[in-house]
Amino acid sequence: MNLTKFSWTRQPEHFRITDGTVEIVTKPHTDLWQRTYYHFRNDNAPVFQMETEEQYFSFVVKTEFADSHHRFDQCGIVMYLDSENWLKGSIEYENDEYQHLGSVVTNEGWSDWATTVIPADVKSMWYRFSRREDDYCIECSEDGEHFRQMRICHMHKGKGKIRFGIYACSPEESSFRAVFSHMELTECRWMAHDGQQPD
């Protein structure tokens, strides 16, 4: 994948881009979240994205995070439109027993968080981000071959030109190295619905 098409929103202090691989070293107290439940607004995580008007596509990336070790350390896929409209999918470290595989969708300044618990020793994950007009799907995979659905959502500002890519952050007093590789842009792997017809 041509990473020269990508650009930073909040470039990290320490990163490396080589032969299709991106490494980010997170800074403490970086995050993406808006309002809901916690009542704070954090909008300072580094984001590396490309822009497109293509209405149907899928983006695949492998994430590795061997040294994530502190609560909420995270890295994954993102579609960051502006501070109040974005989505992300990632694993957030919790403790030495478990962590949260999940996704956050933020529409018009309000975030949600949908998660499932996975073992703490999982240190890599593939993600597939797919677009069908202004609807989106996030999937995950342990092997890069067999993907399972995490989230289907609608983005209120998700029509027309969008930006999508990768992010990493450490919301608390922590830092770790996140590695992104095997990035690929393909035709949309999220097939059109073949069940109940629209109203």
N, CA, C and O of each residue as an XYZ file, in Angstrom:
796
protein
N       0.848     -1.187      0.000
C       0.000      0.000      0.000
C       0.884      1.237      0.000
O       1.908      1.268      0.683
N       0.506      2.240     -0.746
C       1.314      3.452     -0.897
C       1.103      4.381      0.302
O       0.115      5.111      0.372
N       2.044      4.339      1.235
C       1.893      5.133      2.451
C       2.181      6.608      2.236
O       1.960      7.413      3.141
N       2.668      6.982      1.060
C       2.849      8.413      0.788
C       1.510      9.130      0.655
O       1.458     10.359      0.693
N       0.427      8.368      0.499
C      -0.909      8.960      0.447
C      -1.454      9.270      1.836
O      -2.497      9.909      1.972
N      -0.744      8.812      2.868
C      -1.187      9.015      4.242
C      -0.569     10.289      4.809
O       0.519     10.700      4.405
N      -1.273     10.901      5.740
C      -0.741     12.073      6.430
C      -1.168     12.023      7.894
O      -2.122     11.337      8.262
N      -0.441     12.765      8.712
C      -0.689     12.757     10.150
C      -1.721     13.798     10.572
O      -1.716     14.935     10.101
N      -2.590     13.382     11.458
C      -3.332     14.305     12.310
C      -2.700     14.142     13.680
O      -2.878     13.107     14.323
N      -1.969     15.144     14.136
C      -1.186     15.066     15.369
C      -0.066     14.043     15.226
O      -0.186     12.910     15.693
N       0.991     14.438     14.599
C       2.146     13.567     14.397
C       2.796     13.217     15.743
O       3.038     14.106     16.558
N       3.079     11.935     15.980
C       3.730     11.559     17.243
C       5.188     11.995     17.266
O       5.801     12.211     16.221
N       5.728     12.119     18.456
C       7.131     12.496     18.587
C       8.050     11.407     18.065
O       9.082     11.696     17.458
N       7.678     10.150     18.301
C       8.531      9.026     17.919
C       7.741      8.059     17.041
O       6.762      7.456     17.481
N       8.185      7.924     15.795
C       7.559      6.979     14.871
C       8.575      6.602     13.796
O       9.605      7.257     13.636
N       8.264      5.530     13.063
C       9.122      5.092     11.963
C       8.250      4.479     10.884
O       7.337      3.707     11.176
N       8.533      4.824      9.636
C       7.820      4.261      8.488
C       8.846      3.629      7.568
O       9.717      4.324      7.046
N       8.757      2.312      7.358
C       9.705      1.592      6.504
C       9.013      0.448      5.788
O       8.383     -0.394      6.429
N       9.120      0.407      4.471
C       8.671     -0.747      3.670
C       7.282     -1.239      4.046
O       7.075     -2.432      4.264
N       6.339     -0.320      4.119
C       4.961     -0.711      4.378
C       4.622     -0.949      5.832
O       3.515     -1.386      6.149
N       5.563     -0.666      6.725
C       5.325     -0.834      8.154
C       5.393      0.517      8.852
O       6.264      1.336      8.559
N       4.474      0.739      9.770
C       4.461      1.970     10.561
C       4.595      1.593     12.034
O       3.860      0.740     12.532
N       5.531      2.231     12.724
C       5.705      2.045     14.158
C       5.434      3.370     14.865
O       5.948      4.415     14.465
N       4.636      3.315     15.902
C       4.314      4.496     16.699
C       4.647      4.197     18.156
O       4.241      3.165     18.691
N       5.384      5.099     18.796
C       5.597      5.020     20.231
C       4.660      6.036     20.874
O       4.765      7.239     20.634
N       3.752      5.536     21.687
C       2.709      6.406     22.244
C       3.258      7.306     23.343
O       4.251      6.987     23.996
N       2.587      8.434     23.529
C       2.863      9.321     24.653
C       1.796      9.119     25.727
O       0.656      8.781     25.406
N       2.147      9.320     26.987
C       1.137      9.243     28.043
C       0.047     10.304     27.853
O       0.285     11.377     27.299
N      -1.141      9.972     28.326
C      -2.284     10.887     28.349
C      -2.731     11.298     26.947
O      -3.097     12.450     26.713
N      -2.696     10.343     26.024
C      -3.239     10.553     24.676
C      -4.429      9.626     24.486
O      -4.412      8.475     24.922
N      -5.475     10.149     23.823
C      -6.699      9.352     23.724
C      -7.647      9.983     22.717
O      -7.445     11.114     22.275
N      -8.694      9.225     22.359
C      -9.846      9.718     21.606
C     -11.100      9.315     22.373
O     -11.380      8.126     22.527
N     -11.849     10.295     22.850
C     -13.128     10.035     23.530
C     -13.898     11.339     23.606
O     -13.320     12.420     23.717
N     -15.230     11.212     23.542
C     -16.088     12.395     23.647
C     -17.250     12.157     24.612
O     -18.157     11.375     24.328
N     -17.210     12.831     25.736
C     -18.312     13.041     26.677
C     -18.861     11.805     27.391
O     -18.699     11.679     28.605
N     -19.502     10.897     26.665
C     -20.401      9.897     27.253
C     -19.836      9.218     28.495
O     -18.712      8.716     28.478
N     -20.606      9.207     29.553
C     -20.360      8.512     30.809
C     -19.200      9.107     31.603
O     -19.352      9.444     32.777
N     -18.030      9.235     30.951
C     -16.863      9.738     31.675
C     -16.894     11.266     31.820
O     -16.225     11.824     32.690
N     -17.668     11.931     30.969
C     -17.861     13.386     31.035
C     -16.613     14.192     30.693
O     -16.571     15.396     30.947
N     -15.591     13.546     30.120
C     -14.452     14.314     29.642
C     -14.362     14.208     28.124
O     -15.035     13.388     27.499
N     -13.516     15.054     27.549
C     -13.307     15.064     26.102
C     -11.810     15.006     25.842
O     -11.077     15.929     26.195
N     -11.356     13.915     25.222
C      -9.949     13.750     24.877
C      -9.817     13.616     23.371
O     -10.493     12.796     22.750
N      -8.958     14.410     22.796
C      -8.843     14.453     21.334
C      -7.396     14.772     20.953
O      -7.126     15.761     20.271
N      -6.475     13.923     21.401
C      -5.068     14.206     21.138
C      -4.254     12.999     20.707
O      -3.024     13.056     20.727
N      -4.904     11.904     20.316
C      -4.173     10.729     19.843
C      -3.625     10.958     18.435
O      -4.298     11.576     17.610
N      -2.415     10.471     18.142
C      -1.906     10.559     16.771
C      -2.691      9.645     15.831
O      -3.006      8.504     16.168
N      -2.997     10.167     14.656
C      -3.789      9.454     13.653
C      -3.068      9.568     12.312
O      -2.651     10.659     11.923
N      -2.918      8.446     11.602
C      -2.233      8.406     10.307
C      -3.222      7.884      9.279
O      -3.600      6.713      9.321
N      -3.655      8.755      8.338
C      -4.778      8.420      7.475
C      -4.540      8.814      6.020
O      -3.670      9.623      5.700
N      -5.352      8.208      5.153
C      -5.440      8.637      3.769
C      -6.865      9.093      3.488
O      -7.784      8.790      4.249
N      -7.041      9.816      2.403
C      -8.332     10.404      2.048
C      -8.885      9.710      0.812
O      -8.136      9.326     -0.086
N     -10.213      9.552      0.775
C     -10.839      8.956     -0.405
C     -12.293      9.393     -0.516
O     -12.935      9.733      0.478
N     -12.792      9.376     -1.731
C     -14.224      9.539     -1.989
C     -14.845      8.229     -2.456
O     -16.044      8.177     -2.731
N     -14.044      7.172     -2.550
C     -14.549      5.866     -2.957
C     -15.638      5.403     -1.988
O     -15.451      5.440     -0.772
N     -16.765      4.971     -2.529
C     -17.932      4.637     -1.714
C     -17.943      3.191     -1.231
O     -18.652      2.870     -0.277
N     -17.177      2.316     -1.867
C     -17.188      0.896     -1.526
C     -15.752      0.378     -1.520
O     -15.114      0.299     -2.570
N     -15.248      0.027     -0.348
C     -13.889     -0.519     -0.259
C     -13.705     -1.177      1.096
O     -14.536     -1.040      1.993
N     -12.598     -1.896      1.224
C     -12.174     -2.455      2.507
C     -10.697     -2.136      2.724
O      -9.905     -2.140      1.781
N     -10.342     -1.864      3.963
C      -8.972     -1.576      4.371
C      -8.575     -2.580      5.444
O      -9.276     -2.736      6.444
N      -7.447     -3.264      5.235
C      -6.982     -4.299      6.154
C      -5.638     -3.884      6.734
O      -4.801     -3.315      6.033
N      -5.430     -4.170      8.022
C      -4.144     -3.887      8.664
C      -3.920     -4.888      9.799
O      -4.855     -5.305     10.482
N      -2.655     -5.256      9.978
C      -2.259     -6.081     11.123
C      -1.643     -5.181     12.185
O      -0.797     -4.342     11.874
N      -2.056     -5.348     13.423
C      -1.487     -4.582     14.529
C      -0.747     -5.527     15.464
O      -1.191     -6.645     15.724
N       0.404     -5.049     15.968
C       1.180     -5.798     16.953
C       1.542     -4.851     18.094
O       1.932     -3.706     17.864
N       1.409     -5.341     19.323
C       1.550     -4.476     20.495
C       2.105     -5.292     21.661
O       1.500     -5.376     22.730
N       3.271     -5.889     21.424
C       3.859     -6.832     22.382
C       4.118     -6.204     23.742
O       4.044     -6.893     24.759
N       4.423     -4.899     23.783
C       4.755     -4.298     25.068
C       3.665     -3.393     25.636
O       3.936     -2.609     26.545
N       2.431     -3.485     25.118
C       1.340     -2.774     25.800
C       1.168     -3.429     27.175
O       1.150     -4.655     27.285
N       1.043     -2.611     28.214
C       1.122     -3.159     29.563
C       0.317     -2.384     30.594
O       0.241     -2.790     31.754
N      -0.279     -1.282     30.188
C      -0.948     -0.415     31.149
C      -2.403     -0.227     30.735
O      -2.731     -0.307     29.551
N      -3.266      0.021     31.699
C      -4.698      0.152     31.430
C      -4.964      1.150     30.304
O      -4.472      2.278     30.320
N      -5.751      0.706     29.332
C      -6.226      1.477     28.182
C      -5.196      1.673     27.074
O      -5.526      2.295     26.064
N      -3.951      1.169     27.208
C      -3.043      1.157     26.056
C      -3.788      0.548     24.870
O      -4.452     -0.477     25.023
N      -3.686      1.165     23.686
C      -4.491      0.701     22.553
C      -3.894      1.113     21.223
O      -3.182      2.112     21.125
N      -4.197      0.320     20.194
C      -3.842      0.684     18.817
C      -4.767     -0.074     17.873
O      -5.192     -1.192     18.166
N      -5.072      0.549     16.736
C      -5.978     -0.122     15.814
C      -6.327      0.735     14.624
O      -5.552      1.597     14.210
N      -7.514      0.489     14.071
C      -7.981      1.217     12.883
C      -8.827      2.397     13.322
O      -9.386      2.415     14.418
N      -8.908      3.394     12.430
C      -9.656      4.596     12.763
C     -10.193      5.241     11.493
O      -9.581      5.132     10.430
N     -11.320      5.905     11.601
C     -11.793      6.853     10.601
C     -12.068      8.147     11.348
O     -13.100      8.295     12.002
N     -11.138      9.077     11.244
C     -11.227     10.330     11.996
C     -11.595     11.444     11.032
O     -10.787     11.851     10.198
N     -12.835     11.936     11.154
C     -13.317     13.003     10.280
C     -13.053     14.367     10.906
O     -12.536     15.269     10.246
N     -13.407     14.516     12.178
C     -13.090     15.704     12.974
C     -13.234     15.296     14.427
O     -13.524     14.135     14.716
N     -13.037     16.231     15.347
C     -12.981     15.881     16.764
C     -14.276     15.277     17.288
O     -14.260     14.589     18.309
N     -15.396     15.518     16.617
C     -16.683     15.043     17.116
C     -17.310     13.958     16.250
O     -18.435     13.533     16.515
N     -16.596     13.502     15.213
C     -17.139     12.476     14.317
C     -16.015     11.534     13.891
O     -15.176     11.883     13.059
N     -16.013     10.339     14.473
C     -14.970      9.364     14.167
C     -15.383      7.996     14.698
O     -16.320      7.872     15.486
N     -14.669      6.986     14.252
C     -14.827      5.643     14.804
C     -13.456      4.998     14.911
O     -12.524      5.370     14.197
N     -13.340      4.018     15.817
C     -12.089      3.291     15.979
C     -12.375      1.866     16.420
O     -13.399      1.592     17.046
N     -11.463      0.963     16.088
C     -11.517     -0.420     16.538
C     -10.152     -0.815     17.049
O      -9.144     -0.550     16.394
N     -10.101     -1.454     18.225
C      -8.807     -1.755     18.826
C      -8.962     -2.742     19.977
O     -10.068     -3.141     20.339
N      -7.810     -3.123     20.540
C      -7.757     -3.841     21.809
C      -7.224     -2.872     22.851
O      -6.183     -2.246     22.650
N      -7.935     -2.749     23.960
C      -7.485     -1.900     25.057
C      -7.071     -2.780     26.233
O      -7.874     -3.530     26.788
N      -5.796     -2.665     26.596
C      -5.266     -3.435     27.715
C      -5.997     -3.059     29.008
O      -6.317     -1.891     29.225
N      -6.254     -4.038     29.853
C      -6.898     -3.771     31.136
C      -5.992     -4.171     32.307
O      -5.664     -3.336     33.150
N      -5.588     -5.447     32.360
C      -4.687     -5.927     33.411
C      -4.002     -7.204     32.921
O      -4.117     -7.553     31.746
N      -3.295     -7.901     33.806
C      -2.539     -9.072     33.350
C      -3.409    -10.304     33.157
O      -2.888    -11.386     32.884
N      -4.733    -10.161     33.294
C      -5.643    -11.270     33.064
C      -6.480    -11.093     31.794
O      -6.706    -12.056     31.060
N      -6.937     -9.874     31.535
C      -7.815     -9.683     30.381
C      -7.656     -8.284     29.800
O      -7.078     -7.390     30.418
N      -8.194     -8.122     28.579
C      -8.252     -6.829     27.914
C      -9.541     -6.770     27.108
O     -10.262     -7.762     26.996
N      -9.826     -5.594     26.545
C     -11.094     -5.394     25.829
C     -10.846     -5.238     24.328
O     -10.136     -4.334     23.888
N     -11.441     -6.130     23.568
C     -11.507     -5.988     22.112
C     -12.801     -5.254     21.815
O     -13.879     -5.728     22.173
N     -12.708     -4.100     21.163
C     -13.945     -3.351     20.976
C     -13.847     -2.238     19.972
O     -12.848     -2.093     19.267
N     -14.899     -1.453     19.917
C     -14.985     -0.351     18.969
C     -15.704      0.822     19.614
O     -16.553      0.651     20.488
N     -15.348      2.003     19.169
C     -15.999      3.237     19.602
C     -16.522      3.951     18.358
O     -15.795      4.123     17.379
N     -17.776      4.361     18.403
C     -18.371      5.177     17.349
C     -18.778      6.504     17.969
O     -19.499      6.540     18.967
N     -18.315      7.587     17.375
C     -18.602      8.923     17.880
C     -19.314      9.718     16.793
O     -18.728     10.022     15.755
N     -20.555     10.048     17.030
C     -21.364     10.860     16.134
C     -21.753     12.151     16.848
O     -22.332     12.128     17.934
N     -21.423     13.274     16.218
C     -21.832     14.590     16.709
C     -21.461     14.799     18.179
O     -22.236     15.356     18.957
N     -20.258     14.340     18.539
C     -19.706     14.654     19.838
C     -20.055     13.727     20.979
O     -19.808     14.057     22.139
N     -20.633     12.556     20.671
C     -20.968     11.602     21.727
C     -20.421     10.230     21.348
O     -20.743      9.700     20.285
N     -19.602      9.665     22.213
C     -18.977      8.365     21.973
C     -19.762      7.239     22.632
O     -20.409      7.429     23.662
N     -19.690      6.058     22.013
C     -20.093      4.836     22.700
C     -18.912      3.873     22.686
O     -17.920      4.114     21.998
N     -19.015      2.791     23.436
C     -17.935      1.812     23.502
C     -18.552      0.434     23.631
O     -19.192      0.132     24.639
N     -18.367     -0.411     22.617
C     -18.877     -1.778     22.629
C     -17.684     -2.719     22.694
O     -16.780     -2.627     21.864
N     -17.670     -3.633     23.681
C     -16.485     -4.462     23.905
C     -16.840     -5.914     24.167
O     -17.981     -6.263     24.470
N     -15.806     -6.752     24.037
C     -15.849     -8.123     24.533
C     -14.514     -8.406     25.197
O     -13.486     -7.868     24.786
N     -14.524     -9.241     26.216
C     -13.307     -9.540     26.968
C     -12.516    -10.634     26.265
O     -13.081    -11.643     25.841
N     -11.194    -10.430     26.141
C     -10.289    -11.434     25.574
C      -9.092    -11.574     26.508
O      -8.876    -10.708     27.355
N      -8.307    -12.646     26.375
C      -7.168    -12.837     27.271
C      -6.107    -11.745     27.115
O      -5.958    -11.157     26.044
N      -5.383    -11.489     28.188
C      -4.361    -10.440     28.193
C      -3.139    -10.809     27.367
O      -2.349     -9.934     27.013
N      -2.968    -12.099     27.053
C      -1.772    -12.492     26.301
C      -1.932    -12.353     24.786
O      -1.001    -12.671     24.046
N      -3.083    -11.889     24.312
C      -3.241    -11.582     22.884
C      -2.444    -10.317     22.580
O      -2.707     -9.265     23.162
N      -1.470    -10.413     21.670
C      -0.582     -9.285     21.397
C      -0.509     -8.916     19.918
O       0.378     -8.173     19.499
N      -1.442     -9.439     19.138
C      -1.572     -9.009     17.747
C      -3.011     -9.217     17.308
O      -3.707    -10.096     17.818
N      -3.454     -8.396     16.351
C      -4.813     -8.526     15.823
C      -4.865     -7.859     14.455
O      -4.276     -6.799     14.241
N      -5.585     -8.500     13.531
C      -5.879     -7.912     12.231
C      -7.236     -7.228     12.310
O      -8.128     -7.680     13.028
N      -7.387     -6.139     11.568
C      -8.679     -5.462     11.452
C      -9.009     -5.242      9.977
O      -8.129     -5.055      9.137
N     -10.308     -5.272      9.698
C     -10.792     -4.918      8.357
C     -11.903     -3.881      8.512
O     -12.916     -4.112      9.172
N     -11.675     -2.742      7.886
C     -12.607     -1.617      7.910
C     -13.238     -1.503      6.531
O     -12.524     -1.352      5.539
N     -14.561     -1.571      6.450
C     -15.252     -1.569      5.160
C     -16.290     -0.462      5.103
O     -16.930     -0.116      6.096
N     -16.431      0.079      3.896
C     -17.399      1.154      3.673
C     -18.403      0.761      2.607
O     -18.045      0.210      1.566
N     -19.671      1.055      2.885
C     -20.727      1.004      1.885
C     -21.491      2.324      2.005
O     -22.419      2.435      2.806
N     -21.106      3.305      1.221
C     -21.645      4.665      1.261
C     -21.397      5.283      2.640
O     -20.238      5.487      3.001
N     -22.441      5.590      3.427
C     -22.202      6.177      4.740
C     -22.450      5.183      5.875
O     -22.666      5.579      7.020
N     -22.417      3.888      5.548
C     -22.461      2.824      6.543
C     -21.110      2.112      6.566
O     -20.419      2.031      5.550
N     -20.745      1.598      7.743
C     -19.401      1.069      7.938
C     -19.427     -0.219      8.744
O     -20.329     -0.450      9.549
N     -18.425     -1.046      8.513
C     -18.290     -2.312      9.224
C     -16.846     -2.457      9.704
O     -15.908     -2.193      8.951
N     -16.669     -2.875     10.958
C     -15.358     -3.198     11.507
C     -15.343     -4.682     11.823
O     -16.251     -5.200     12.473
N     -14.293     -5.367     11.354
C     -14.113     -6.790     11.633
C     -12.722     -7.022     12.198
O     -11.839     -6.176     12.063
N     -12.530     -8.177     12.834
C     -11.224     -8.527     13.383
C     -10.881     -9.967     13.033
O     -11.751    -10.763     12.679
N      -9.591    -10.287     13.139
C      -9.123    -11.626     12.792
C      -7.807    -11.906     13.508
O      -6.962    -11.020     13.633
N      -7.637    -13.127     13.973
C      -6.369    -13.523     14.581
C      -5.335    -13.924     13.538
O      -4.135    -13.855     13.806
N      -5.778    -14.343     12.347
C      -4.838    -14.871     11.358
C      -4.803    -14.098     10.042
O      -4.022    -14.445      9.156
N      -5.622    -13.068      9.891
C      -5.649    -12.306      8.656
C      -6.436    -12.965      7.539
O      -6.481    -12.449      6.423
N      -7.050    -14.088      7.826
C      -7.820    -14.823      6.818
C      -9.294    -14.911      7.190
O     -10.166    -14.697      6.348
N      -9.564    -15.219      8.424
C     -10.934    -15.442      8.875
C     -11.343    -14.272      9.769
O     -10.901    -14.162     10.913
N     -12.189    -13.409      9.230
C     -12.618    -12.205      9.938
C     -14.010    -12.400     10.541
O     -14.861    -13.080      9.966
N     -14.221    -11.795     11.702
C     -15.536    -11.829     12.329
C     -15.987    -10.405     12.640
O     -15.174     -9.534     12.951
N     -17.259    -10.194     12.553
C     -17.829     -8.856     12.693
C     -17.735     -8.346     14.130
O     -18.057     -9.061     15.078
N     -17.289     -7.102     14.271
C     -17.287     -6.403     15.552
C     -18.405     -5.377     15.634
O     -19.049     -5.231     16.673
N     -18.635     -4.663     14.528
C     -19.560     -3.525     14.580
C     -20.033     -3.154     13.185
O     -19.231     -3.110     12.252
N     -21.315     -2.888     13.030
C     -21.881     -2.195     11.872
C     -22.443     -0.882     12.398
O     -23.133     -0.867     13.418
N     -22.156      0.213     11.716
C     -22.640      1.499     12.211
C     -22.881      2.463     11.052
O     -22.430      2.254      9.926
N     -23.599      3.507     11.373
C     -23.844      4.610     10.444
C     -23.120      5.831     10.965
O     -23.161      6.116     12.162
N     -22.448      6.565     10.068
C     -21.776      7.799     10.459
C     -22.522      8.974      9.849
O     -22.673      9.062      8.630
N     -22.990      9.882     10.714
C     -23.819     11.000     10.255
C     -23.080     11.892      9.264
O     -23.701     12.483      8.380
N     -21.749     11.995      9.405
C     -20.953     12.787      8.468
C     -20.060     11.899      7.610
O     -18.991     12.316      7.165
N     -20.512     10.676      7.386
C     -19.703      9.698      6.679
C     -19.950      9.585      5.193
O     -19.534      8.604      4.577
N     -20.618     10.563      4.595
C     -20.818     10.557      3.140
C     -19.711     11.341      2.461
O     -19.042     12.163      3.086
N     -19.527     11.081      1.186
C     -18.550     11.854      0.428
C     -17.126     11.518      0.819
O     -16.788     10.354      1.032
N     -16.290     12.545      0.914
C     -14.866     12.357      1.198
C     -14.662     12.023      2.672
O     -15.201     12.690      3.555
N     -13.874     10.979      2.921
C     -13.552     10.584      4.292
C     -12.040     10.381      4.412
O     -11.316     10.387      3.417
N     -11.584     10.202      5.650
C     -10.204      9.834      5.929
C     -10.219      8.615      6.846
O     -11.046      8.523      7.753
N      -9.305      7.685      6.608
C      -9.259      6.465      7.412
C      -7.819      5.985      7.506
O      -6.982      6.325      6.670
N      -7.544      5.193      8.531
C      -6.194      4.679      8.691
C      -5.975      4.027     10.037
O      -6.728      3.137     10.432
N      -4.922      4.476     10.761
C      -4.488      3.818     11.983
C      -4.248      4.851     13.086
O      -4.087      6.043     12.819
N      -4.227      4.367     14.325
C      -3.953      5.243     15.464
C      -3.374      4.402     16.599
O      -3.488      3.176     16.593
N      -2.753      5.068     17.572
C      -2.280      4.419     18.795
C      -2.238      5.469     19.897
O      -1.951      6.636     19.634
N      -2.523      5.058     21.128
C      -2.492      6.022     22.229
C      -2.417      5.310     23.569
O      -2.667      4.109     23.674
N      -2.067      6.083     24.587
C      -1.986      5.611     25.971
C      -2.674      6.638     26.870
O      -2.055      7.631     27.252
N      -3.937      6.415     27.212
C      -4.697      7.418     27.954
C      -4.154      7.725     29.356
O      -4.367      8.822     29.872
N      -3.463      6.772     29.966
C      -2.958      7.022     31.303
C      -1.434      7.219     31.270
O      -0.881      7.551     30.222
N      -0.763      7.019     32.388
C       0.674      7.287     32.498
C       1.453      6.090     31.947
O       1.963      5.260     32.700
N       1.529      6.022     30.606
C       2.118      4.848     29.966
C       2.663      5.214     28.598
O       2.389      6.290     28.068
N       3.441      4.299     28.038
C       3.939      4.425     26.670
C       4.268      3.027     26.165
O       4.760      2.191     26.923
N       3.997      2.769     24.884
C       4.344      1.473     24.300
C       4.535      1.641     22.799
O       4.178      2.670     22.225
N       5.107      0.609     22.169
C       5.351      0.630     20.730
C       4.270     -0.171     20.019
O       4.056     -1.346     20.316
N       3.591      0.477     19.076
C       2.580     -0.180     18.243
C       3.125     -0.336     16.835
O       3.699      0.603     16.283
N       2.951     -1.515     16.249
C       3.465     -1.809     14.907
C       2.290     -2.160     13.998
O       1.463     -3.010     14.328
N       2.232     -1.492     12.850
C       1.171     -1.707     11.861
C       1.813     -2.217     10.568
O       2.784     -1.634     10.084
N       1.275     -3.298     10.014
C       1.848     -3.877      8.802
C       0.763     -4.534      7.967
O      -0.404     -4.561      8.358
N       1.157     -5.068      6.807
C       0.241     -5.782      5.913
C      -0.987     -4.947      5.555
O      -2.088     -5.480      5.414
N      -0.791     -3.637      5.409
C      -1.902     -2.771      5.043
C      -2.287     -2.997      3.585
O      -1.428     -3.094      2.708
N      -3.577     -3.077      3.346
C      -4.078     -3.387      2.009
C      -5.421     -2.701      1.791
O      -6.271     -2.681      2.682
N      -5.601     -2.150      0.624
C      -6.869     -1.556      0.211
C      -7.439     -2.426     -0.897
O      -6.775     -2.658     -1.907
N      -8.676     -2.915     -0.716
C      -9.271     -3.855     -1.663
C     -10.683     -3.417     -2.027
O     -11.220     -2.456     -1.476
N     -11.264     -4.143     -2.965
C     -12.693     -3.971     -3.218
C     -13.441     -4.319     -1.937
O     -12.899     -5.004     -1.070
N     -14.662     -3.860     -1.814
C     -15.413     -4.020     -0.573
C     -15.684     -5.503     -0.288
O     -16.332     -6.193     -1.075
N     -15.180     -5.969      0.843
C     -15.391     -7.361      1.258
C     -16.656     -7.526      2.094
O     -17.058     -8.642      2.424
N     -17.269     -6.405      2.425
C     -18.529     -6.408      3.175
C     -19.646     -6.458      2.146
O     -19.969     -5.449      1.520
N     -20.225     -7.616      1.978
C     -21.178     -7.835      0.890
C     -22.503     -7.133      1.165
O     -22.875     -6.901      2.315
N     -23.203     -6.802      0.086
C     -24.538     -6.206      0.210
C     -25.472     -7.179      0.930
O     -25.362     -8.396      0.780
N     -26.380     -6.624      1.702
C     -27.320     -7.430      2.468
C     -28.249     -8.188      1.522
O     -28.769     -7.617      0.564
N     -28.454     -9.486      1.799
C     -29.298    -10.305      0.896
C     -30.537    -10.830      1.610
O     -31.126    -11.820      1.174
N     -30.943    -10.181      2.704
C     -32.125    -10.630      3.438
C     -33.308     -9.716      3.212
O     -33.711     -9.484      2.072
N     -33.869     -9.194      4.294
C     -35.058     -8.346      4.223
C     -34.792     -7.131      3.328
O     -33.750     -6.486      3.449
N     -35.694     -6.835      2.470
C     -35.533     -5.717      1.552
C     -35.836     -4.388      2.242
O     -36.618     -4.348      3.192
N     -35.226     -3.309      1.773
C     -35.490     -1.980      2.393
C     -36.957     -1.601      2.271
O     -37.655     -2.055      1.364
N     -37.421     -0.755      3.203
C     -38.788     -0.240      3.147
C     -38.964      0.692      1.959
O     -40.054      1.224      1.749
